[in-house]
Amino acid sequence: MNAPASKRIAAAVLQRYGETITVPDDLRGGDALAVMNERSVCRRYRPEPLSSELFRVLCATALASPTKSDAQQASIVRVTQPGDRAAIHAMLPDSPWIAGAPEFLVFCGDGSRFRRLFERRGRAFTNEHLDAFFNATVDGAIVLSTFVQAAGLAGLGTCPISELRNHAQAVSQLLGLPDWVVPIAGLTLGWPEAMEPFSPRFALTATVHEGRYDATRMDEELDAYDERRIRDRPYRRQRQVERFGSAERYGWTEDKARQYSDPQRADFGAFVRGKRFRLD
Ligand SMILES: Cc1cc2nc3c(=O)[nH]c(=O)nc-3n(C[C@H](O)[C@H](O)[C@H](O)COP(=O)(O)O)c2cc1C
């Protein structure tokens, strides 16, 4: 952690993307950029609480994010009742970090205030279609992302929990989410006991397109990424060996093809429609 920011960023980029970059020594915001590049999720927390002042600072920072049409369609629910946390953990028993984290938050796309203002102004809301749902979801997701980064800069660990949406209706009832408010993801938050190992990403040549979208090298990029995953962050176990067998070289593409071989959350559209969003 004592290396200059430029060296830390270059080292993190090499590890994450397999790419050598030159980072200027006088980069403004270098320390913050180093922390953001070194980030990984945290699934083990120390028991100490964080202060409510710090929590407010993080919320304020996250909600200062850009917001579509200035419509501010994001909400954060802090789960404060131990019984509610226990109920959420009971829905997701394979994620013990939900019970172990000092704080558990739920980030929501929130179109309720926007609908309410139309009612109060006596105007019809004529935009009840997929884009309205998308706008609220994007706003909530941006706030979640900024919260994660702000928490990281403050030395805290986080882990988003979208598994929560496996139980969207039950979570919604538990937390009293009204119409037009949908959970995007939970977030565990606290002082880290240990961070997860650094997770490599696709090379920037696969995800950053210059001038035109270019898919000509997609297969090579997928192969190269599999190679780096197997070399730098091998999977500890293979999914569904009884169904798919044991692969000699088990990389990211095989893992994801197994993970998504069964339908997941096919009922989420019905839940969202039940919240009165229209998805057409
Ligand atoms: C929207 C979203 C939902 C996620 N849901 C879960 C989850 O339900 N459980 C979990 O353990 N991790 C979850 N994660 C964490 C990812 O597994 C993690 O970000 C990914 O493996 C890459 O690791 P890294 O963030 O350390 O680079 C989620 C991340 C995001 C952005």
Ligand as a Chemical Component Dictionary entry (heavy atoms), coordinates in Angstrom:
data_LIG
# 
_chem_comp.id                   LIG 
_chem_comp.type                 NON-POLYMER 
_chem_comp.pdbx_formal_charge   0 
_chem_comp.three_letter_code    LIG 
# 
loop_
_chem_comp_atom.comp_id 
_chem_comp_atom.atom_id 
_chem_comp_atom.alt_atom_id 
_chem_comp_atom.type_symbol 
_chem_comp_atom.charge 
_chem_comp_atom.model_Cartn_x 
_chem_comp_atom.model_Cartn_y 
_chem_comp_atom.model_Cartn_z 
_chem_comp_atom.pdbx_ordinal 
LIG C1  C1  C 0 -25.384 -6.434  -9.250 1  
LIG C2  C2  C 0 -24.467 -7.404  -8.544 2  
LIG C3  C3  C 0 -25.002 -8.481  -7.871 3  
LIG C4  C4  C 0 -24.197 -9.372  -7.162 4  
LIG N1  N1  N 0 -24.791 -10.380 -6.448 5  
LIG C5  C5  C 0 -24.025 -11.162 -5.661 6  
LIG C6  C6  C 0 -24.653 -12.122 -4.812 7  
LIG O1  O1  O 0 -25.871 -12.295 -4.807 8  
LIG N2  N2  N 0 -23.853 -12.850 -3.983 9  
LIG C7  C7  C 0 -22.488 -12.666 -3.958 10 
LIG O2  O2  O 0 -21.826 -13.332 -3.169 11 
LIG N3  N3  N 0 -21.868 -11.776 -4.767 12 
LIG C8  C8  C 0 -22.597 -11.007 -5.617 13 
LIG N4  N4  N 0 -22.005 -10.064 -6.409 14 
LIG C9  C9  C 0 -20.536 -9.925  -6.402 15 
LIG C10 C10 C 0 -19.917 -10.543 -7.666 16 
LIG O3  O3  O 0 -19.925 -11.941 -7.538 17 
LIG C11 C11 C 0 -18.482 -9.985  -7.845 18 
LIG O4  O4  O 0 -18.550 -8.608  -8.068 19 
LIG C12 C12 C 0 -17.793 -10.676 -9.031 20 
LIG O5  O5  O 0 -17.565 -12.038 -8.747 21 
LIG C13 C13 C 0 -16.453 -10.032 -9.378 22 
LIG O6  O6  O 0 -15.628 -9.965  -8.232 23 
LIG P1  P1  P 0 -15.022 -8.575  -7.764 24 
LIG O7  O7  O 0 -16.162 -7.620  -7.536 25 
LIG O8  O8  O 0 -14.276 -8.891  -6.510 26 
LIG O9  O9  O 0 -14.125 -8.080  -8.865 27 
LIG C14 C14 C 0 -22.790 -9.190  -7.165 28 
LIG C15 C15 C 0 -22.237 -8.112  -7.868 29 
LIG C16 C16 C 0 -23.058 -7.229  -8.543 30 
LIG C17 C17 C 0 -22.453 -6.040  -9.270 31 
# 
loop_
_chem_comp_bond.comp_id 
_chem_comp_bond.atom_id_1 
_chem_comp_bond.atom_id_2 
_chem_comp_bond.value_order 
_chem_comp_bond.pdbx_ordinal 
LIG C1  C2  SING 1  
LIG C2  C3  SING 2  
LIG C2  C16 DOUB 3  
LIG C3  C4  DOUB 4  
LIG C4  N1  SING 5  
LIG C4  C14 SING 6  
LIG N1  C5  DOUB 7  
LIG C5  C6  SING 8  
LIG C5  C8  SING 9  
LIG C6  O1  DOUB 10 
LIG C6  N2  SING 11 
LIG N2  C7  SING 12 
LIG C7  O2  DOUB 13 
LIG C7  N3  SING 14 
LIG N3  C8  DOUB 15 
LIG C8  N4  SING 16 
LIG N4  C9  SING 17 
LIG N4  C14 SING 18 
LIG C9  C10 SING 19 
LIG C10 O3  SING 20 
LIG C10 C11 SING 21 
LIG C11 O4  SING 22 
LIG C11 C12 SING 23 
LIG C12 O5  SING 24 
LIG C12 C13 SING 25 
LIG C13 O6  SING 26 
LIG O6  P1  SING 27 
LIG P1  O7  DOUB 28 
LIG P1  O8  SING 29 
LIG P1  O9  SING 30 
LIG C14 C15 DOUB 31 
LIG C15 C16 SING 32 
LIG C16 C17 SING 33 
# 
